[in-house]
Amino acid sequence: MEFNFNIDWIAALPEIFILFLVNFLIVYAVIYSTSPHLGYPILIRNVTWLGVQVLGLALMLNIFNPIAGVVGFNNLLIFDNFSILVKSVILLSTIVTLILAMDYSKFENLNCFEYVILMILAVAGMMLVVSSYDLIAMYLAIELQSFCMYIIASLKRESEFSTEAGLKYFILGAFSSGLLLFGCSLLYGFTGTTNYQQLFQVCGQRH
């Protein structure tokens, strides 16, 4: 049993690595940006490059993951070649987005490093959505990704458009999450399971 437990954690190493390193990014950015001895430095470029390095290392861990074709964490997540491919595309596109966003943040005079950390957390949520093998795991991963996007949409607090966008996105996301959870509860009520494979088997037997 301990061997299977270790396999689960090794297979999910890219996601765990991202969630672990995000905490260090938060501590680094908060301590240095609020330090009066350093003159309250602007750390958006530093945090962006650190975020790019974190995502790059996570991409390497994902590509060279020695364990594939594993269903772990009590059938909640699956780690196969297709999920590895999709997660690699997500990580690579986010790296490119962060690099391109540095010039945009300079043009817009955005001095908040929080959006980089929120984007990395959103990437972790997207990766968990790709690896989800259960409706509940998918729902929780979508919520993790959505919460980060709500904050990013309303990050410019002095802009009425940003505040309006964040509020509308939150209301729409809450409504959509309620519908999704209601649909999952109906599926569970009809089939008695939320696992993708078991749902496929039940639907196949009924057809």
Helices and strands as residue ranges (DSSP letters): H 2-11, H 13-33, H 44-63, E 70-72, E 77-79, H 81-107, H 114-131, H 135-153, H 160-191, H 196-206
